[in-house]
Structures are given as C-alpha cells and as structure tokens.
Amino acid sequence: MVLQANRKRVVIQRIATFDEFRDAVSAYRLPRVLLVALELDLFTTVGDRSWTIPDLAKELKVSERGLSILCRNLAAVGVLQKKGIIYKNSRLGATALNADHRAYRGGYLNLITRHWADWVRLLESVRSGLPIDHDIPDSPDYRRQFTWAMHHRTLEIAPAIAAQVHMGHAKTLLDLGGGPGTYAMAFLAKNPTLHATVCDREAALEVAKEIADTHKARRRLSYLSLDFSKEPIPGMYDVIWYSNVLHMYSPEENRAIFRRALAALTPGGRFIIQDAFLHDRESLYPLEASVFAVSMLLFTEGGNTYSASEAAKWVKDTGFVAVKSLPIRKGTEDWEDGVLEASAPGLHPKTTARRTRSRRN
Ligand SMILES: C[S@@+](CC[C@H](N)C(=O)[O-])C[C@H]1O[C@@H](n2cnc3c(N)ncnc32)[C@H](O)[C@@H]1O
C-alpha cells in the first residue's frame, strides 16, 4: 500500500525548541478530525442541504455532543460553513469530498483514510526493515483501488506536466508503471499525432481502460500487461515516461529497470523520470521527499526516495547520455524539481554534438 503524498511541502521545516516539538507532534489532531469526517461520509450526507446538529446527528447515527465538536472544527478550517446553528458544505465538501458529486475523489480519499491505521504500525517496519504487510500478496482488488487513487491524485497535475514536457517529434510513448494512464492520456491530449502505451499489471490496466473510455484520444492508446521488474520490455518507443515508480524500488532494481528501458528505446529516444527527488547535499530536502521515504518503508520491500544526482548517476552508468533536469513551473509540479531526462545514445543531433565535444576535451 503505497501512499502518494501531497505534492505541496510538509509545513514543519525545523524543530529546535520543546514548543516546536510539541506543535509538530500535535499536528496529528486536525488530520484525525478530517479523517473521522471521511469515515462518517459526512460530506456526502450534508450534500447540498443545510443542517442543524440534532438533525445531522440523527442522520449519521452519532451523538449530538460529538458531532457538534467535530463540525465546529470542520467549519474552523473551512471544509464546512457555519452560520448560527446551521451547517452547510463548503465548495470542496460539496464536490471532491461528496460521493454523490461527479468530481468526487473517492479513490484517493479511501487510500489516505486507510493509511492512518498503517502509519500507526510504523515501529514494526522500523524494527524489521520490512513493509507492514510484507506477507500479504498484492490482490487485484487492492490494485484496482490503488489505481483509482492514483488517477484522483494526478488528474489535475498530469495535463499541466504534459503541457511542459515536450514530445518533440516523438511518435510513440511508453508510460512505464502508468497505472490509470492519466499521464499517458494527458500526453495524448497535448500531442495529436502521438501514440501511447500504458504498461502495468492487469488489474491496473482494467482501470486505465475504464478511464480511457471517456477520452477522445483513446484510439491512440494501447496497453501492455507486464512485470517490468522481471521481464524485458517488448517493442521500441521514442519516449519512456517513468513517473512515480523510481521510489518503489531499490537502487539495484531501478538500475535493472533502466537497462530494460534503454533496450526498448529508439536511438536518441528519451527516458524521462518523474519522482520525489532530494536536492540538498545531505539528501534531507525537500522534507516532503524525506517523509515520503517513510511510506516506502511501510509499503515496499526496497523502495526509498533518492537524490536527483544519484538517479542521474544510475542513468549515466546504464549508458544514457545528455542527462538533465527538466524545469517545471512552480505550483504546477507533481514534485519539486521532480523531472529528470536522459537520452539513449544515437541519432539525436544534440547528443552527437555533445559527445563529439567531450571526446576532444
Ligand atoms: C505509484 S504508481 C504511479 C502511477 C503513475 N505512473 C503516476 O505517476 O501517477 C506506480 C505504478 O507502477 C506500477 N508498477 C510498479 N512496479 C511494476 C512492475 N514491476 N510491473 C508493472 N507495473 C508496476 C504499479 O502497479 C502502479 O500502477
């Protein structure tokens, strides 16, 4: 169970005093209030009506005292609106948090609600070095839910990224570990002559097909069911997009996947990695990327977050050339400075020029 963290930075940056330590630890309180509201499906029940606490308590089958304190806090942070004794949904509550609305992001909300109980077990993973449910195999049912969660996480981010990661003359793109195919669909929407393939496990591809059914560009999308950590990648592609997969694997596993990716790229083809990279010398920041590594400890056998420079070294060691970071406008990123591009050696004119120059030096 892999948590996809929020793309905004975590708020706490430094803890030096006892008060700052206490405040940091106490930060669990408000998240718990929000998650209880989700567990009650409160925003769906509130819907587009106005409620008094006694009426809503009756409907939700909870105590009036408990609900009144809960709702006061929900109103204080703006997810409910309060006027006198009346409560209503905020815009967010009425849409993304409301199961009866078409903008509902239930997949992602279910995932983060379940993660509370998972994170309570962190000590187990710190002791063992293993994921908390390492003995439970990945079920197709779980994979389906997770894939919907990934879609709900990136459906606004992906088009913004696709607008900034240019496909140039590429005709084919492989979305490696593409899950719901949200990124593949965004690249197709932006590039009218591109064809894309989503590569993932069968249960994830079923969700990708359901989502693609609602898109015009679905005729240019195909599917590849494959375990790319074990098998070679069939076919040849101009671009391989490896987004939010790097952190699931150990350095050795990633290097093996990079070799398979290189073998599946046309000469001069591009391998583009998007992930929660660390950027400072000690690999501590952005803090969000460090905290995200804790999720990898909880949910994967060997995953972690990595510095952009070590990932760049792995791709160079694999045989890629022209490795560089791709700039993405602040506020539109999936992760802060999170896109790294490399090219397969070959016909790419810039690559050839650079290699000729470096040979002369
Ligand atoms: C965290 S999700 C990322 C989805 C998408 N690329 C994105 O950026 O939102 C990772 C995806 O990689 C897939 N995946 C990981 N390892 C895989 C493997 N060895 N073979 C096939 N799919 C894999 C998972 O099933 C999951 O859908």
PDBQT file of the ligand as one rigid body, heavy atoms in Angstrom, charges set to zero:
ROOT
HETATM    1  C1  LIG A 401       2.771   4.955  -7.728  1.00  0.00    +0.000 C 
HETATM    2  S1  LIG A 401       2.029   4.343  -9.155  1.00  0.00    +0.000 S 
HETATM    3  C2  LIG A 401       2.374   5.583 -10.341  1.00  0.00    +0.000 C 
HETATM    4  C3  LIG A 401       1.343   5.684 -11.428  1.00  0.00    +0.000 C 
HETATM    5  C4  LIG A 401       1.643   6.763 -12.471  1.00  0.00    +0.000 C 
HETATM    6  N1  LIG A 401       2.846   6.472 -13.202  1.00  0.00    +0.000 N 
HETATM    7  C5  LIG A 401       1.727   8.141 -11.848  1.00  0.00    +0.000 C 
HETATM    8  O1  LIG A 401       2.770   8.795 -11.942  1.00  0.00    +0.000 OA
HETATM    9  O2  LIG A 401       0.730   8.582 -11.252  1.00  0.00    +0.000 OA
HETATM   10  C6  LIG A 401       3.154   3.073  -9.634  1.00  0.00    +0.000 C 
HETATM   11  C7  LIG A 401       2.584   2.158 -10.684  1.00  0.00    +0.000 C 
HETATM   12  O3  LIG A 401       3.624   1.321 -11.141  1.00  0.00    +0.000 OA
HETATM   13  C8  LIG A 401       3.109   0.016 -11.269  1.00  0.00    +0.000 C 
HETATM   14  N2  LIG A 401       4.221  -0.944 -11.150  1.00  0.00    +0.000 N 
HETATM   15  C9  LIG A 401       5.187  -0.949 -10.203  1.00  0.00    +0.000 A 
HETATM   16  N3  LIG A 401       6.028  -1.953 -10.406  1.00  0.00    +0.000 NA
HETATM   17  C10 LIG A 401       5.591  -2.608 -11.504  1.00  0.00    +0.000 A 
HETATM   18  C11 LIG A 401       6.055  -3.748 -12.216  1.00  0.00    +0.000 A 
HETATM   19  N4  LIG A 401       7.139  -4.402 -11.807  1.00  0.00    +0.000 N 
HETATM   20  N5  LIG A 401       5.385  -4.160 -13.310  1.00  0.00    +0.000 NA
HETATM   21  C12 LIG A 401       4.261  -3.491 -13.716  1.00  0.00    +0.000 A 
HETATM   22  N6  LIG A 401       3.775  -2.394 -13.073  1.00  0.00    +0.000 NA
HETATM   23  C13 LIG A 401       4.430  -1.966 -11.989  1.00  0.00    +0.000 A 
HETATM   24  C14 LIG A 401       2.106  -0.112 -10.145  1.00  0.00    +0.000 C 
HETATM   25  O4  LIG A 401       1.167  -1.148 -10.377  1.00  0.00    +0.000 OA
HETATM   26  C15 LIG A 401       1.484   1.267 -10.158  1.00  0.00    +0.000 C 
HETATM   27  O5  LIG A 401       0.383   1.340 -11.026  1.00  0.00    +0.000 OA
ENDROOT
TORSDOF 0
